[in-house]
Amino acid sequence: MAALCYKGIVSAPDFASLAAHPALQRALAAHGYAEPTPVQAAVLDPALRGKDLLVSSRTGSGKTVAFGLVMAETLIGDAPGFGRGGPPLALVIAPTRELAVQVQRELAWLLGPAGAVVTACVGGLDPRREAQALKAGVHVVVGTPGRLVDHISRHVLDLSALGALVLDEADEMLDMGFREELETILEAAPPGRRTILFSATLPKPIVELARAYTREPVRVTATPPRQAHEDITYRAHVVAQRERDHAIVNVLRALEPASALVFRARREAVTHTAASLGERGFETVAISGELTQSERLRALKSLRDGRARVLVATDVAARGLDLPGIELVLHADLPQDASALQHRSGRTGRAGKKGLAVLLASPQERYKLERMLREAGVTPEWAPVPTADLILRQDEARLATEVSGAVAEAAEEELATARALLAGREPVAVALALLRRARAALPAPEELPETARAASETPRGPRAARPGPPAEAAWFRISVGREKKADPKWVLPLLCRRGGVTRDEIGKIVILASETRFEVAKGAAARFAAAARVPDPRAPGVRIEPARPPGEVLAGRPPDATRPQAPGPAERRPAEHRPVEHRPVEHRPVEHGVPGSRPGAHRPAAARSGGHTPRPVSGDGHAVRRGPRHDG
């Protein structure tokens, strides 16, 4: 990896100063591009001409135009145009169908005046037509990893003439399990090509991929990390889980955004929320993995045309889609991590415009949300969910504003009609009728009694950090382990109930094969031991007794001579049958559930499986999901 870390040009007066091709300059002017954005100026700097690039830039920064100009610079230089089509000269790989189609359209208007033929190869479109287009001759191909690999394996896509290769949203493609497909494509491309990786973030896997498949890439930071959220205001609401759908309605009604993007975690939730909002009177469309490509494109077109104001989607809409003018991003379900939060929220606050991101969290999810916001470097405004009374008062204020300005803008014919309405009628009766008509045209706000009750019991503002494990603690064990589906979610409440202690007096919880060992604060140990000896009719046969720390058990140390103990089940086992790895499980109060919770549900899927496994890919360019579906 090259040592150079390029920070971008400070300013560039116009595209001509960056040696853009005349045909491209005309296309840019026709679409209102007067001067380059920071990422466009950075990648077009003459100092970087011909070099492989690893570009970090936030969404909405003009990346598509940036790498389109770089490809043109690489492929045609000073020539009049692209010439006759044949095997593709450039390849762009995108993570999703929608992003690939969007990039194809963007490059078509940008490179078309120079004679370029740009085609898309994505799932959901007819592969035979794609094959015919490739056979007829093209200059640029934009596609998803799965479909591109299909065409390569069938010898339909010939990469031998490739001069430039772009990976758009490279971090997302790795997150979706496309590493194997990307490596197949990169290895099929000629080694002399110019490779450019665009990624909103640059995690270690991206850097490793760049090191393996590029030639000393220059790292270009077009958007410093501190600027990633500068145009986005964050607001967080704690809402009762059962009232989440009602909270979505109230947030949309209170803010009245011209266009909003609502994120749900699952396809089923997308369908339910879109139908629910539609029934209430919101102009709503939906996008998820179960929709066909044509249905997705129609939904996006409705939003762009203004015929719909709310798009409900899974994370398939979190990256790269061209959704201009999104004023509100509503995280109705929390994102999986800080990176997903950044990409979701990045659909608003684009191109210098301000945006608002609102997050809904149940009381049990609040700790997770606070941790995620800290990791993202975001400080939100914590506020109650808008109430029905507040929304009705806002409606009245809007109506009063409209009334105040109505007379000044009224035509004479309208004034005559208004006077006729007032003739012989009480003005209050006329105003009341108009008020009812105005309210009937708006979705009714919802009452949130459980959320209000929870808010009254929870202190406002970010919650204080929970104390760590006790500095001095005694160890105990309970006769339930992994073999009996032990999980901190229900073990912790059981310990507190049996021992008469609080959560803060319990430290580490280490789940072994046949038992679970845990810490109790030294000052509460005697009280805990006495209370735990009393049998619990709700958990018959479950014993709690003093024990040694789990580290001594695993190290094979002899029992403490001052307190002889009979060896436990895990200690009697031969060494080859002992658990290979025992990591202390730091319990979190907000993550504990009740007996019967699914074990391991509080951990990421990768941790449960022991590591990351690339997912198989279907022919439509999407990773085949195993288990719960979260991203459509």
CORZI-V721506 format. One record per pair of residues at least 6 apart in sequence whose C-alpha atoms are under 8 Angstrom apart, sorted by sequence separation. I is the first residue (numbers start at 1). J is the second residue. D is the distance in Angstrom with one decimal. If there is no record, write none. Layout:
I	J	D
I	J	D
//
This chain:
12	18	7.8
28	34	7.5
57	63	7.6
76	82	6.1
94	100	5.4
112	118	8.0
121	127	7.5
151	157	5.2
152	158	6.9
173	179	7.2
211	217	7.8
264	270	5.8
277	283	7.8
278	284	5.8
302	308	5.4
303	309	6.1
335	341	5.5
348	354	7.4
349	355	4.1
373	379	6.8
480	486	6.1
495	501	7.8
496	502	5.8
510	516	5.7
511	517	6.5
536	542	8.0
559	565	6.7
606	612	5.4
617	623	4.4
618	624	6.1
75	82	7.7
93	100	7.5
210	217	7.3
263	270	7.9
277	284	6.7
303	310	7.4
348	355	5.0
349	356	7.3
373	380	7.8
496	503	6.5
509	516	7.0
510	517	5.2
606	613	7.9
616	623	5.9
617	624	5.2
108	116	7.4
239	247	7.1
288	296	7.9
303	311	7.1
348	356	6.9
361	369	7.2
407	415	7.8
422	430	7.0
509	517	6.0
510	518	6.0
520	528	7.9
570	578	6.8
600	608	6.6
615	623	5.9
616	624	5.5
16	25	7.2
108	117	7.2
121	130	6.1
148	157	7.5
287	296	5.8
335	344	7.9
348	357	7.7
421	430	7.5
509	518	4.4
615	624	6.2
15	25	6.9
43	53	8.0
108	118	5.8
120	130	7.4
274	284	6.1
286	296	7.8
493	503	7.9
508	518	5.4
509	519	6.8
533	543	7.8
615	625	7.0
107	118	7.0
119	130	7.8
274	285	6.5
492	503	7.3
507	518	6.6
508	519	5.5
533	544	7.0
548	559	7.8
591	602	6.9
274	286	6.2
287	299	7.0
299	311	7.9
345	357	6.0
506	518	7.3
507	519	4.7
532	544	6.1
533	545	7.8
197	210	7.6
286	299	6.5
506	519	5.7
507	520	6.0
532	545	7.7
75	89	7.2
104	118	6.3
119	133	7.4
285	299	5.6
492	506	7.9
506	520	4.8
507	521	7.2
104	119	6.4
271	286	7.1
329	344	7.5
505	520	5.7
506	521	6.4
529	544	7.9
104	120	6.0
270	286	6.7
329	345	6.0
505	521	5.2
529	545	7.1
270	287	7.6
285	302	7.7
529	546	7.6
39	57	6.8
270	288	7.1
285	303	7.7
329	347	7.1
547	565	7.9
553	571	6.8
15	34	7.6
71	90	7.1
101	120	6.3
119	138	7.1
195	214	6.1
304	323	6.6
329	348	6.5
505	524	7.1
14	34	6.4
15	35	5.9
100	120	6.9
117	137	8.0
118	138	6.4
121	141	7.1
131	151	7.7
194	214	8.0
303	323	7.8
304	324	7.0
328	348	6.5
14	35	4.4
15	36	6.3
101	122	7.9
117	138	5.1
118	139	6.1
119	140	6.5
120	141	5.8
121	142	6.2
122	143	5.2
123	144	7.5
135	156	7.5
267	288	5.8
326	347	6.7
327	348	5.9
488	509	7.1
13	35	6.2
14	36	6.4
39	61	6.7
40	62	6.9
44	66	7.7
100	122	7.2
116	138	7.5
117	139	5.2
118	140	4.7
119	141	5.1
120	142	4.8
121	143	4.5
122	144	5.4
134	156	7.2
267	289	7.0
318	340	7.8
326	348	5.2
327	349	7.4
12	35	7.1
13	36	8.0
18	41	7.5
38	61	7.7
39	62	7.0
40	63	7.0
43	66	6.9
116	139	5.7
117	140	6.4
118	141	5.9
119	142	6.3
120	143	5.5
121	144	6.8
123	146	7.9
134	157	6.9
267	290	7.3
285	308	6.5
300	323	7.7
325	348	7.3
326	349	7.8
501	524	7.3
12	36	6.9
37	61	6.8
39	63	6.8
43	67	7.8
50	74	6.8
116	140	7.2
118	142	7.5
123	147	6.1
283	307	7.2
284	308	5.5
287	311	7.4
319	343	6.0
323	347	7.1
487	511	7.7
37	62	6.6
40	65	7.3
44	69	7.6
97	122	5.7
122	147	5.6
131	156	6.1
283	308	4.7
284	309	6.2
285	310	6.4
286	311	5.5
287	312	6.4
288	313	5.8
318	343	5.7
319	344	6.9
334	359	6.9
486	511	7.1
18	44	6.2
40	66	4.5
44	70	6.5
97	123	6.5
121	147	6.3
122	148	7.7
131	157	7.9
283	309	5.5
284	310	4.7
285	311	5.0
286	312	4.7
287	313	4.8
288	314	5.6
318	344	4.5
324	350	7.9
329	355	8.0
331	357	7.4
333	359	7.7
334	360	7.0
11	38	7.7
18	45	6.6
39	66	6.7
40	67	7.9
43	70	7.1
97	124	7.8
121	148	6.7
162	189	6.6
170	197	6.5
186	213	6.9
282	309	7.4
283	310	6.2
284	311	5.9
285	312	6.3
286	313	5.7
287	314	6.9
289	316	7.5
317	344	7.8
318	345	7.8
319	346	8.0
327	354	7.6
328	355	6.2
329	356	6.4
330	357	5.9
331	358	6.1
332	359	6.4
333	360	6.6
334	361	6.9
500	527	7.7
501	528	6.7
10	38	7.8
18	46	7.3
162	190	6.6
165	193	6.9
169	197	7.9
170	198	6.2
171	199	5.8
245	273	7.1
249	277	7.2
282	310	7.2
284	312	7.3
288	316	6.7
318	346	7.8
319	347	7.5
327	355	5.1
328	356	5.0
329	357	4.7
330	358	4.8
331	359	4.7
332	360	5.4
333	361	7.4
499	527	7.3
500	528	6.3
9	38	7.0
12	41	6.5
159	188	6.7
160	189	6.5
161	190	7.5
163	192	7.3
164	193	5.3
165	194	6.2
166	195	5.9
167	196	6.4
168	197	6.4
169	198	5.7
170	199	5.3
171	200	7.4
287	316	7.7
315	344	7.4
318	347	6.9
326	355	7.4
327	356	6.3
328	357	5.8
329	358	6.3
330	359	6.0
331	360	6.2
332	361	7.9
482	511	6.5
499	528	4.4
8	38	6.8
11	41	7.6
159	189	5.4
160	190	6.0
163	193	4.5
164	194	4.6
165	195	4.9
166	196	4.8
167	197	4.8
168	198	5.0
169	199	4.8
171	201	6.8
287	317	7.5
328	358	7.5
330	360	7.8
481	511	5.8
482	512	6.2
483	513	5.8
484	514	7.6
486	516	7.7
498	528	7.9
499	529	6.8
517	547	7.4
8	39	7.1
85	116	7.9
159	190	7.2
162	193	6.3
163	194	6.1
164	195	5.9
165	196	6.3
166	197	5.8
167	198	6.0
168	199	6.6
169	200	6.8
171	202	7.2
174	205	7.8
481	512	5.5
482	513	4.8
483	514	5.9
499	530	7.7
500	531	6.6
9	41	6.0
82	114	6.2
83	115	6.6
85	117	7.1
149	181	6.6
164	196	7.8
166	198	7.5
171	203	7.5
174	206	7.9
481	513	5.1
482	514	6.2
499	531	4.9
517	549	7.3
8	41	6.9
9	42	5.4
81	114	4.6
82	115	5.4
83	116	7.8
145	178	6.9
481	514	4.2
482	515	7.4
498	531	6.4
499	532	4.8
517	550	6.7
8	42	4.2
80	114	7.2
81	115	5.7
82	116	5.7
171	205	8.0
338	372	5.1
342	376	7.2
473	507	7.8
480	514	5.9
481	515	3.9
498	532	5.2
7	42	7.4
8	43	7.6
81	116	7.6
146	181	6.7
149	184	7.2
171	206	6.3
334	369	7.4
337	372	6.2
338	373	6.7
341	376	7.8
469	504	7.6
470	505	6.9
479	514	6.8
480	515	4.5
481	516	5.3
6	42	8.0
9	45	7.2
145	181	5.8
149	185	6.7
170	206	7.0
468	504	8.0
469	505	7.8
470	506	7.5
479	515	4.7
480	516	5.9
498	534	7.9
8	45	8.0
104	141	7.9
145	182	6.4
148	185	7.7
274	311	8.0
338	375	6.0
339	376	7.3
467	504	6.8
469	506	7.1
470	507	5.9
478	515	5.8
479	516	6.7
104	142	6.0
274	312	6.1
338	376	5.2
466	504	7.9
469	507	4.2
477	515	6.7
478	516	5.4
498	536	7.1
64	103	6.5
68	107	6.2
72	111	7.5
103	142	7.2
273	312	7.3
468	507	7.4
469	508	6.4
477	516	5.5
478	517	6.5
145	185	7.9
477	517	4.2
510	550	7.3
65	106	7.4
101	142	7.6
476	517	5.6
477	518	6.2
64	106	7.1
65	107	7.3
68	110	7.3
100	142	5.9
270	312	5.9
475	517	6.8
476	518	5.5
64	107	7.4
68	111	7.4
100	143	5.6
270	313	5.9
475	518	5.6
476	519	6.4
100	144	6.7
259	303	7.5
270	314	6.8
395	439	7.9
475	519	4.7
476	520	7.4
24	69	7.8
65	110	7.4
474	519	5.6
475	520	6.3
97	143	7.6
267	313	8.0
473	519	5.7
474	520	5.3
87	134	7.3
97	144	6.5
259	306	8.0
267	314	6.6
473	520	5.3
474	521	6.4
86	134	7.9
92	140	7.7
94	142	7.3
96	144	6.2
262	310	7.2
264	312	7.2
266	314	6.3
473	521	4.4
474	522	5.7
20	69	7.1
86	135	7.7
88	137	7.4
89	138	7.9
90	139	6.4
91	140	5.8
92	141	6.2
93	142	5.9
94	143	6.1
95	144	5.7
259	308	7.7
260	309	6.2
261	310	5.9
262	311	6.1
263	312	5.9
264	313	6.1
265	314	5.7
470	519	7.8
472	521	6.2
473	522	4.5
86	136	7.1
87	137	6.1
88	138	5.4
89	139	5.2
90	140	4.8
91	141	4.9
92	142	4.6
93	143	5.3
94	144	5.2
95	145	7.0
259	309	4.5
260	310	4.8
261	311	4.8
262	312	4.6
263	313	5.2
264	314	5.3
265	315	7.2
469	519	8.0
470	520	7.4
471	521	7.7
472	522	5.6
21	72	7.7
85	136	7.6
86	137	3.9
87	138	6.2
88	139	4.5
89	140	6.0
90	141	6.4
91	142	5.9
92	143	6.5
93	144	5.7
94	145	7.2
258	309	6.1
259	310	5.7
260	311	6.3
261	312	6.0
262	313	6.3
263	314	5.6
264	315	7.7
470	521	5.3
474	525	6.3
21	73	7.4
85	137	4.3
86	138	5.4
87	139	7.0
88	140	5.4
91	143	7.9
93	145	6.5
257	309	7.8
259	311	8.0
261	313	7.4
263	315	6.9
470	522	7.8
473	525	7.7
20	73	7.2
84	137	7.7
85	138	4.6
86	139	6.8
88	141	6.4
392	445	7.9
85	139	5.6
391	445	6.9
515	569	7.9
514	569	6.5
515	570	7.6
21	77	7.5
514	570	6.3
21	78	7.1
82	139	7.4
388	445	5.1
513	570	6.8
387	445	7.7
388	446	5.7
512	570	7.6
387	446	7.4
388	447	5.8
387	447	6.7
387	448	7.1
480	542	7.0
479	542	5.7
478	542	6.8
479	543	5.4
261	326	7.0
478	543	5.6
479	544	6.7
259	325	6.8
260	326	5.6
263	329	7.6
385	451	8.0
478	544	4.5
513	579	6.9
259	326	5.1
260	327	6.0
261	328	6.3
262	329	6.0
263	330	6.2
264	331	7.1
477	544	5.7
478	545	6.7
512	579	7.3
258	326	7.6
259	327	5.8
260	328	4.7
261	329	4.9
262	330	4.7
263	331	5.1
264	332	5.7
265	333	5.8
476	544	6.9
477	545	5.6
258	327	6.7
259	328	6.8
260	329	5.9
261	330	6.1
262	331	6.1
263	332	5.7
264	333	5.1
265	334	7.6
476	545	5.6
477	546	6.1
87	157	7.7
88	158	7.3
89	159	7.9
257	327	6.0
260	330	7.3
262	332	6.4
263	333	6.4
265	335	7.6
476	546	4.2
477	547	5.7
512	582	6.9
87	158	5.9
88	159	6.6
91	162	7.3
257	328	6.4
384	455	7.3
475	546	6.1
476	547	4.6
511	582	7.4
87	159	6.8
89	161	5.6
90	162	5.5
93	165	8.0
474	546	7.9
475	547	5.4
476	548	7.2
510	582	7.2
87	160	7.5
88	161	6.4
89	162	4.3
90	163	5.9
91	164	6.5
92	165	5.9
93	166	6.2
94	167	6.5
95	168	7.5
475	548	5.9
510	583	6.9
511	584	7.6
87	161	6.1
88	162	6.1
89	163	5.3
90	164	4.7
91	165	4.9
92	166	4.7
93	167	5.0
94	168	5.2
95	169	6.8
475	549	5.9
510	584	4.8
511	585	7.6
87	162	7.8
89	164	6.7
90	165	5.7
91	166	6.2
92	167	6.0
93	168	6.0
94	169	6.6
95	170	7.7
509	584	6.1
510	585	5.7
90	166	7.9
92	168	7.0
94	170	7.8
508	584	6.3
509	585	5.4
95	172	6.6
383	460	7.8
508	585	6.3
509	586	6.6
95	173	5.1
382	460	7.3
508	586	5.7
509	587	7.0
94	173	7.5
382	461	5.8
507	586	7.8
508	587	7.1
382	462	7.5
507	587	8.0
95	176	7.9
27	109	6.9
28	110	6.9
248	330	7.9
27	110	5.6
27	111	7.9
248	332	6.8
24	110	6.2
27	113	6.8
503	589	7.3
24	111	6.5
75	163	6.6
244	332	7.3
24	113	6.8
74	163	7.4
75	164	7.5
23	113	5.6
24	114	6.8
74	164	7.2
23	114	5.4
363	454	7.9
370	462	7.4
71	164	6.2
367	463	8.0
488	585	7.8
67	166	7.4
488	587	6.5
493	592	7.7
492	592	7.3
493	594	7.7
489	591	6.4
490	592	6.2
489	592	3.6
490	593	5.6
488	592	6.5
489	593	4.6
490	594	4.8
491	595	7.7
489	594	6.3
490	595	4.8
489	595	7.5
490	596	7.6
490	597	7.3
489	597	7.2
487	597	7.9
487	599	5.6
229	342	7.9
232	345	7.7
486	599	7.1
487	600	7.2
228	342	8.0
485	599	6.2
232	348	7.1
244	360	7.6
229	346	7.9
232	349	5.3
231	349	5.0
231	350	7.5
74	194	7.9
231	352	7.0
233	354	7.8
235	356	7.6
237	358	7.6
239	360	6.4
241	362	5.4
231	353	6.7
232	354	5.9
233	355	6.3
234	356	6.0
235	357	6.3
236	358	5.6
237	359	6.2
238	360	6.0
239	361	5.9
240	362	5.4
231	354	4.9
232	355	4.8
233	356	4.8
234	357	4.9
235	358	4.8
236	359	4.7
237	360	5.1
238	361	5.0
239	362	5.0
240	363	6.9
231	355	6.2
232	356	5.4
233	357	6.1
234	358	5.9
235	359	6.3
236	360	6.1
237	361	6.3
238	362	5.5
239	363	6.9
232	357	6.7
234	359	7.8
236	361	7.6
238	363	6.1
238	366	7.2
67	196	7.9
254	386	6.5
251	385	7.1
63	198	7.8
250	385	7.5
251	386	6.3
250	386	5.9
254	390	7.9
250	387	6.9
254	391	5.4
201	339	7.8
247	385	6.7
250	388	7.2
253	391	6.9
247	386	7.9
254	394	7.4
55	196	7.4
57	198	7.2
58	199	8.0
59	200	6.8
250	391	7.5
52	194	5.6
53	195	6.7
54	196	6.0
55	197	6.0
56	198	6.1
57	199	6.5
58	200	5.0
51	194	6.8
52	195	5.1
53	196	4.7
54	197	4.9
55	198	4.8
56	199	5.2
57	200	5.1
200	343	7.8
50	194	6.9
52	196	5.6
53	197	6.3
54	198	6.3
55	199	6.3
56	200	5.3
57	201	7.6
234	378	7.6
236	380	6.3
54	199	7.8
56	201	6.1
234	379	7.2
235	380	5.1
236	381	6.1
237	382	6.1
56	202	6.7
234	380	4.7
235	381	4.6
236	382	4.9
237	383	5.7
238	384	7.0
239	385	7.1
233	380	7.4
234	381	6.2
235	382	5.9
236	383	6.4
237	384	5.7
238	385	7.3
235	383	7.1
237	385	5.6
229	378	7.5
169	319	7.6
169	320	7.5
54	210	7.3
281	442	7.0
282	443	7.0
52	214	6.4
281	443	5.4
52	215	6.2
54	217	6.0
56	219	7.8
280	443	5.3
51	215	8.0
52	216	6.8
53	217	4.8
54	218	6.0
55	219	5.9
56	220	6.2
57	221	6.6
280	444	7.2
52	217	4.5
53	218	4.9
54	219	4.7
55	220	4.7
56	221	5.0
57	222	5.3
58	223	6.3
51	217	6.6
52	218	6.3
53	219	6.0
54	220	6.0
55	221	6.1
56	222	6.1
57	223	5.1
51	218	7.0
53	220	6.9
55	222	7.2
56	223	6.7
124	292	6.5
125	293	7.3
124	293	5.1
48	218	7.9
58	228	6.4
123	293	7.8
124	294	7.8
43	220	7.6
42	220	7.3
42	222	6.7
39	222	5.0
38	222	6.0
39	223	7.6
38	223	7.9
253	443	7.4
253	445	6.9
98	293	7.9
250	445	5.6
97	293	7.6
249	445	6.6
250	446	6.4
249	446	7.1
98	296	7.7
98	297	7.4
247	446	7.5
246	446	5.7
246	447	7.6
247	448	7.5
246	448	7.2
243	448	6.5
243	450	7.4
243	451	7.2
1	210	8.0
1	211	5.9
240	450	5.9
240	451	4.8
6	218	6.8
8	220	6.8
239	451	5.1
5	218	6.3
6	219	5.9
7	220	5.8
8	221	6.8
238	451	7.4
1	215	7.8
2	216	4.9
4	218	5.9
5	219	4.8
6	220	4.6
7	221	5.0
8	222	5.8
240	454	7.3
1	216	4.8
2	217	5.8
3	218	7.6
4	219	6.6
5	220	5.9
6	221	6.3
7	222	6.1
239	454	7.9
1	217	6.0
2	218	5.8
5	221	7.3
1	218	7.5
2	219	7.6
238	455	7.4
102	321	6.9
96	316	7.2
99	319	7.8
102	322	7.0
99	320	5.6
99	321	5.3
98	321	6.6
99	322	7.9
367	590	6.4
366	590	7.4
365	590	6.5
364	590	4.4
365	591	7.5
363	590	7.4
364	591	6.2
59	319	7.5
60	320	8.0
59	320	6.7
59	343	7.4
60	346	7.5
59	346	5.8
60	347	7.5
58	346	7.5
59	347	7.2
61	350	7.2
60	350	4.9
61	351	6.3
59	350	7.3
60	351	5.7
315	630	7.5
316	631	5.8
314	630	7.1
315	631	4.6
316	632	5.9
314	631	5.0
315	632	6.6
314	632	5.4
289	631	7.6
290	632	7.0
288	631	7.7
289	632	3.9
288	632	4.6
267	629	7.4
266	629	5.9
267	630	7.4
265	629	7.8
266	630	4.7
267	631	7.6
265	630	4.7
266	631	6.4
267	632	5.7
265	631	6.2
266	632	6.7
180	614	7.2
179	614	6.9
177	613	7.5
178	614	6.7
177	614	4.5
178	615	7.2
177	615	5.0
176	615	7.5
177	616	7.6
178	617	7.6
178	623	7.1
177	623	6.5
176	623	6.2
150	619	6.8
146	617	6.0
146	618	6.4
147	619	5.5
146	619	5.5
147	620	5.8
148	621	7.9
146	620	6.2
147	621	5.1
146	621	3.9
144	620	7.9
145	621	5.6
146	622	6.6
144	621	5.0
144	622	7.8
123	619	6.4
124	620	6.0
123	620	3.2
122	620	6.2
123	621	5.3
122	621	6.2
123	622	7.8
97	621	7.2
96	621	7.1
95	621	7.8
96	622	7.1
95	622	7.9
//
